[in-house]
Amino acid sequence: MIPRATPSPRAHLDGTLALVERFAALAGGHPELPRLRALLDRPAALPEAVPPRRNALKYDAYLASGEAGTAWGVTINDRYEPEALRAALEPVAAAWGAPLDRLLPLQAALADADPVLTVAAGFDAADRPPRLKLYLQEDRWGAGVASAGELTGLLEPLGCRIPAWISHDRRIGVVTLQFRGTEASAKAYLAGSTAALAAAGSPAEDLADRFAALCPMPGYYYLTLRMDPGAPPRYAINKIYNPAHIAFEQPRLWSIAWKEVRGLFAAAGRTDTFEAIDAVARELGREGVAVVPTATAFEDDGRSADLYCAAWRIP
């Protein structure tokens, strides 16, 4: 039976570990999986129980399918353990050649916004090194972490530029540094209560309209702006679900969310990938792990779809 309240952070970790193993297997695995598992599997750093209002999403895992193949990864935010996560991350970053100290000027500049730090590991193929992504994100939708004008000067040392169509006073909801070894790039996320508002004025307005038609269930939206040094920006539209609400408070929404995810992957020509994800979710469900969508992404002119999922071991 599905509980009516979100299970504990440790149950969330236990479910996440099971989900990550399955997603890694779908994408062909990776030699760095044991190091990633060590970064994740630290239950002693988590409280055994928290009040419902503090029991928020800490982990999710993703699978992305596009013309370049199938990629996977996992995200961990610093909720409950801001110092412990940083300490656990340092040897991983060192092994992957990622200079964590490059995040410090950005953190200092955004300190007044008190952003949540989210760490993500991305694996594009078994024979390619991992990507380490460090997100500074708003803790409350719509709050923002900086204006586009403020962010411009912070990203210029990386060779990354905010496009001219974004007004200087537009709030940025999330900013990300991504490292492939020492090679750095950045992402910025522009928020909106609808896909059209998130993408307003951008070259991705048509993509956002298509996405909204495919995924009409209410959510929150971000336009992702990918900035690689010396290259034109690339765009994706993201939808954010409330996974605890879907899974434990209003489970009738569960099947609706999965149905629109299926439609999104079909529109991108990635039905086989969705069927594999769905099989994993059903298999884990039989093992007592609830898997629920947390976010989707649509990019590459609609030829690529991503799905992020959260998981909880049901007591």
NORPEBEL-V882446 format. One record per residue. N is the residue number from 1. RES is the residue in one letter. PHI is phi in whole degrees, 0 to 359 (999 if undefined). BURIAL is b if it has 24 or more other ideal C-beta (glycine too) atoms within 12 Angstrom, else e. Layout:
# NORPEBEL-V882446
n: <N,N>
res: <RES,RES>
phi: <PHI,PHI>
burial: <BURIAL,BURIAL>
This chain:
# NORPEBEL-V882446
n: <1,2,3,4,5,6,7,8,9,10,11,12,13,14,15,16,17,18,19,20,21,22,23,24,25,26,27,28,29,30,31,32,33,34,35,36,37,38,39,40,41,42,43,44,45,46,47,48,49,50,51,52,53,54,55,56,57,58,59,60,61,62,63,64,65,66,67,68,69,70,71,72,73,74,75,76,77,78,79,80,81,82,83,84,85,86,87,88,89,90,91,92,93,94,95,96,97,98,99,100,101,102,103,104,105,106,107,108,109,110,111,112,113,114,115,116,117,118,119,120,121,122,123,124,125,126,127,128,129,130,131,132,133,134,135,136,137,138,139,140,141,142,143,144,145,146,147,148,149,150,151,152,153,154,155,156,157,158,159,160,161,162,163,164,165,166,167,168,169,170,171,172,173,174,175,176,177,178,179,180,181,182,183,184,185,186,187,188,189,190,191,192,193,194,195,196,197,198,199,200,201,202,203,204,205,206,207,208,209,210,211,212,213,214,215,216,217,218,219,220,221,222,223,224,225,226,227,228,229,230,231,232,233,234,235,236,237,238,239,240,241,242,243,244,245,246,247,248,249,250,251,252,253,254,255,256,257,258,259,260,261,262,263,264,265,266,267,268,269,270,271,272,273,274,275,276,277,278,279,280,281,282,283,284,285,286,287,288,289,290,291,292,293,294,295,296,297,298,299,300,301,302,303,304,305,306,307,308,309,310,311,312,313,314,315>
res: <M,I,P,R,A,T,P,S,P,R,A,H,L,D,G,T,L,A,L,V,E,R,F,A,A,L,A,G,G,H,P,E,L,P,R,L,R,A,L,L,D,R,P,A,A,L,P,E,A,V,P,P,R,R,N,A,L,K,Y,D,A,Y,L,A,S,G,E,A,G,T,A,W,G,V,T,I,N,D,R,Y,E,P,E,A,L,R,A,A,L,E,P,V,A,A,A,W,G,A,P,L,D,R,L,L,P,L,Q,A,A,L,A,D,A,D,P,V,L,T,V,A,A,G,F,D,A,A,D,R,P,P,R,L,K,L,Y,L,Q,E,D,R,W,G,A,G,V,A,S,A,G,E,L,T,G,L,L,E,P,L,G,C,R,I,P,A,W,I,S,H,D,R,R,I,G,V,V,T,L,Q,F,R,G,T,E,A,S,A,K,A,Y,L,A,G,S,T,A,A,L,A,A,A,G,S,P,A,E,D,L,A,D,R,F,A,A,L,C,P,M,P,G,Y,Y,Y,L,T,L,R,M,D,P,G,A,P,P,R,Y,A,I,N,K,I,Y,N,P,A,H,I,A,F,E,Q,P,R,L,W,S,I,A,W,K,E,V,R,G,L,F,A,A,A,G,R,T,D,T,F,E,A,I,D,A,V,A,R,E,L,G,R,E,G,V,A,V,V,P,T,A,T,A,F,E,D,D,G,R,S,A,D,L,Y,C,A,A,W,R,I,P>
phi: <999,283,290,269,231,297,298,293,303,289,293,296,298,300,295,297,301,295,293,299,302,290,295,299,295,300,266,95,73,195,296,269,302,300,292,297,299,295,295,283,278,227,300,295,282,254,291,291,206,223,300,308,291,258,273,249,299,241,231,209,237,230,228,239,232,210,294,277,120,253,245,214,180,214,239,221,260,272,303,75,208,301,282,295,295,299,295,290,285,304,292,293,299,296,295,266,75,269,278,301,295,288,281,299,299,292,300,297,291,259,301,296,280,50,288,281,266,241,256,229,247,240,235,273,193,296,258,243,294,292,258,251,240,239,259,251,232,299,274,224,307,92,287,76,245,188,273,300,296,296,288,306,292,286,266,302,299,273,80,252,235,285,298,293,289,272,294,296,266,291,284,257,279,213,232,229,256,238,238,246,66,271,289,244,215,220,224,228,240,257,263,192,285,227,298,296,291,297,262,305,81,264,290,257,299,295,299,295,296,295,298,298,292,283,230,279,300,302,190,236,230,226,267,271,249,265,239,255,305,75,232,292,293,240,235,219,249,241,243,251,265,257,293,295,297,294,278,239,256,227,297,297,282,303,293,294,298,297,296,286,297,303,295,295,294,296,296,275,75,239,300,300,295,299,299,293,296,299,296,297,298,291,297,294,301,292,266,89,244,274,242,220,298,248,196,230,220,226,206,52,56,84,262,227,227,239,227,257,227,253,217,225,284,279,301>
burial: <e,b,e,e,e,b,b,b,b,b,b,b,b,b,b,b,b,b,b,b,b,b,b,b,b,b,b,e,e,b,e,b,b,e,b,b,b,e,b,b,b,b,e,e,b,b,e,e,e,e,e,e,e,e,b,b,b,b,b,b,b,b,b,b,b,b,e,e,e,b,b,b,b,b,b,b,b,b,b,b,b,e,e,e,b,b,e,b,b,e,e,b,b,e,e,b,e,b,e,b,e,b,b,e,e,b,b,e,e,b,e,e,b,e,b,b,b,b,b,b,b,b,b,b,e,e,e,e,b,b,b,b,b,b,b,b,b,b,b,e,e,e,e,b,b,b,b,b,e,b,b,b,e,b,b,e,e,b,e,b,b,b,b,e,e,b,e,e,e,b,b,b,b,b,b,b,b,b,b,e,e,e,e,b,b,b,b,b,b,b,b,b,e,b,b,e,e,b,b,b,e,b,e,b,e,e,b,b,e,b,b,b,e,b,b,e,b,e,b,b,b,b,b,b,b,b,b,e,e,e,e,e,b,b,b,b,b,b,b,b,b,b,b,b,b,b,b,b,e,e,e,e,b,b,e,e,b,b,e,b,b,b,b,b,b,e,b,b,e,b,e,e,b,b,e,b,b,b,e,b,b,e,e,b,b,e,e,e,b,b,b,b,b,b,b,b,b,b,b,b,e,b,e,b,b,b,b,b,b,b,b,b,b,b,e>
